[in-house]
Structure formats: C-alpha cells, structure tokens
C-alpha cells in the first residue's frame, strides 16, 4: 500500500513539473515545414542575435546547395582556417579538411542528396587520425574526412575548391560540382557504411 501511494505521489510530481510539450521554448524561432533554418554561407548574423558558441578547430556546419542548372555546391564552415585536399577512391570522392580536429554534432549526420537533380547522392563526414603510408596504401594527415558519393560513376570527379572568410567571421570552404551527365537519376541504393 505504501509503495502504491509513493508511486502515485511521484507520478503526480513528475506530471506537474514537466513543461507542456506543445509549447515552444521562450525565444525560439518557429519555422514552417520545409523552411530552411540552417547556415547560409557568408551572411552576417542578424542584429541583436546571440553569437553561437563554437569550438576551435571544429567543423561547425556541412551544407549542400543545389542549383537550378543541376550543379551543386558543398560548403564547410569552421571558426579557424583549414586546408582542403581531395582524392578519388573508385567512384567516391574523399575530401580531407586538414586543421580540424572535431565535428559539431549535426555534421556527423549524413546528407542525403539523392532527390535533388544534381550528381551528388550522399555526403558523410567523420574525424580521422593521421595514417602513415604503407606499401600499397597512401597515408594522410589528421582532420575531418568527408566522403561524397555520386549517383552515376560518370559524374564522379574532384570538385572545384574556393575558400573565403564570411561576413559572419567564419571560415568557409566550397566544393562545386557541374551538372550530372544524365539528369533526373535517383539511385535505388547508395554506398552506405555497414
């Protein structure tokens, strides 16, 4: 009997203390479905907006921008400058962002770009340690490794790189890709890590 009374009292306290689920947090921005709420490269922050706390030597944002003509652009945002190197591994482009040691939580999620009319299908990022060159395999320095999978092997190529310091004070690197050879493809399967 005492246990039941205790359990009911505890449940009543938890229900009374919990915030209402349907109420947005104070000061939060409510966006309509489909409205983009992420980073727009190079834009100055809104006046009166609190600057976001960002870690040093960290990839803060990984973005994908499709263009009307079928070309695509990936962008990488960090506080500190970093270098970009690219290499092809079969039909996958491997991009190494040297000088970065960490990732923001959101950059660990893959970008699924299959349904855009571009050559890019999927983008993943992970932190990698330095690897020494061995017989038959190349080494690489430490950094954040970004893998870009393409819809068609014919479109697999290195991107055009440009970098800039944005109006928001962040460092940006951009990778541009031309339109696909055969537009309108949506692959059934994309190389996914097992």
C-alpha positions in Angstrom: 0.0 0.0 0.0 2.8 2.3 0.9 4.6 1.6 -2.4 1.4 2.4 -4.4 0.9 5.7 -2.6 4.6 6.6 -3.1 4.4 5.7 -6.9 1.2 7.8 -7.3 2.8 10.8 -5.5 6.0 10.5 -7.6 3.9 10.3 -10.8 1.8 13.4 -9.8 5.0 15.4 -9.1 6.6 14.4 -12.4 3.5 15.4 -14.4 3.2 18.7 -12.6 6.9 19.6 -13.0 7.1 18.7 -16.7 6.7 21.6 -19.2 3.9 21.3 -21.7 5.1 19.5 -24.8 3.1 21.7 -27.2 4.6 25.0 -26.0 7.7 26.2 -27.8 10.6 27.4 -25.6 10.9 31.1 -24.9 12.9 33.0 -27.6 12.8 30.1 -30.0 12.1 30.7 -33.7 9.2 28.7 -35.1 9.6 27.7 -38.7 7.1 26.4 -41.2 7.5 22.9 -42.5 10.1 22.9 -45.3 11.6 26.2 -44.3 15.4 26.1 -44.1 16.7 27.0 -40.6 20.4 26.3 -41.1 23.5 28.3 -42.1 23.5 30.5 -45.1 27.2 30.9 -46.0 28.7 34.4 -45.8 25.7 36.1 -44.3 26.2 38.4 -41.4 24.3 37.5 -38.3 21.1 39.3 -37.5 21.4 42.4 -35.3 20.8 41.5 -31.7 21.3 37.8 -32.3 23.4 36.0 -29.7 26.6 34.7 -31.3 26.7 30.9 -31.3 29.3 29.2 -29.1 31.6 27.3 -31.4 34.6 25.1 -30.6 38.0 25.9 -32.0 39.4 23.6 -34.8 35.9 22.1 -35.3 33.7 21.6 -38.4 30.6 23.6 -37.4 28.4 23.1 -40.4 28.3 21.0 -43.5 25.9 22.3 -46.2 24.6 21.3 -49.6 23.2 23.8 -52.1 21.7 22.6 -55.4 21.4 25.0 -58.3 18.7 25.2 -61.0 21.0 24.0 -63.7 21.8 20.8 -61.9 25.2 21.9 -60.5 25.8 21.5 -56.8 27.9 23.1 -54.1 29.0 21.7 -50.7 30.2 24.1 -48.1 32.1 23.6 -44.9 32.1 26.1 -42.0 34.6 26.5 -39.2 36.0 29.2 -36.9 39.6 28.5 -37.8 41.1 28.3 -41.3 41.7 24.8 -42.7 43.0 23.3 -45.9 41.1 21.1 -48.3 42.6 18.1 -50.2 40.8 15.7 -52.4 41.4 12.2 -53.8 39.2 9.7 -55.6 38.7 6.2 -54.2 36.8 4.4 -57.0 33.6 6.4 -57.6 33.8 8.1 -54.2 35.4 11.5 -53.7 37.3 11.7 -50.4 37.9 15.2 -49.1 40.2 15.8 -46.1 39.7 19.0 -44.1 43.2 19.4 -42.5 43.4 21.6 -39.4 40.1 20.5 -37.9 40.1 18.0 -35.0 36.4 17.8 -34.1 32.9 17.9 -35.5 29.8 19.7 -34.3 27.1 17.1 -33.5 25.0 17.9 -36.5 27.8 17.4 -39.0 28.0 13.7 -38.1 24.7 13.0 -39.8 24.8 12.1 -43.4 23.4 14.4 -46.1 21.0 12.5 -48.4 21.0 14.5 -51.7 19.5 11.8 -53.9 16.3 13.6 -54.6 17.9 16.8 -55.9 18.6 16.9 -59.6 22.4 17.0 -59.1 25.2 14.5 -59.5 25.7 14.2 -55.7 23.9 11.4 -53.9 25.3 11.3 -50.3 27.8 13.1 -48.1 29.2 11.8 -44.9 31.9 13.2 -42.5 34.0 11.8 -39.7 37.1 12.7 -37.7 40.2 10.7 -38.8 43.6 10.3 -37.2 46.8 10.6 -39.2 47.8 7.5 -41.1 51.3 6.6 -42.2 51.8 5.5 -45.8 52.4 1.8 -46.2 53.2 -0.4 -49.2 50.3 -0.2 -51.5 48.3 2.4 -49.5 48.7 6.1 -49.2 48.8 7.9 -45.8 47.0 11.0 -44.8 47.2 13.7 -42.1 44.6 14.0 -39.3 41.5 16.0 -39.9 37.8 15.6 -40.9 37.2 13.2 -43.7 34.2 13.9 -46.0 33.1 11.2 -48.4 31.0 12.3 -51.4 29.1 9.5 -53.2 27.7 10.2 -56.7 24.6 8.9 -58.4 26.5 7.9 -61.5 30.1 6.8 -61.8 30.5 9.0 -64.9 29.9 12.1 -62.7 32.5 11.1 -60.1 35.2 13.7 -60.0 37.0 16.2 -57.8 35.2 19.4 -57.1 36.4 23.0 -57.7 37.6 24.4 -54.4 37.3 28.0 -53.2 37.7 29.4 -49.7 36.7 32.7 -48.0 36.2 34.4 -44.7 32.5 35.2 -44.4 30.7 38.3 -43.2 29.9 36.3 -40.0 33.6 35.9 -39.2 33.6 32.2 -40.0 35.9 30.4 -42.5 34.2 28.7 -45.4 35.4 26.2 -48.0 33.2 25.4 -51.0 33.3 22.4 -53.4 31.5 23.0 -56.7 30.3 20.2 -59.0 29.0 20.5 -62.5 25.5 19.2 -63.6 25.1 15.5 -64.0 25.8 13.7 -67.3 22.3 12.1 -67.2 20.0 14.4 -65.2 16.9 13.0 -63.3 18.5 9.9 -61.8 17.5 8.8 -58.4 19.6 5.7 -57.4 17.9 2.8 -55.6 20.9 2.3 -53.4 23.8 4.4 -52.3 27.1 3.1 -50.7 26.2 3.1 -47.1 28.6 2.2 -44.3 27.7 -1.2 -42.8 
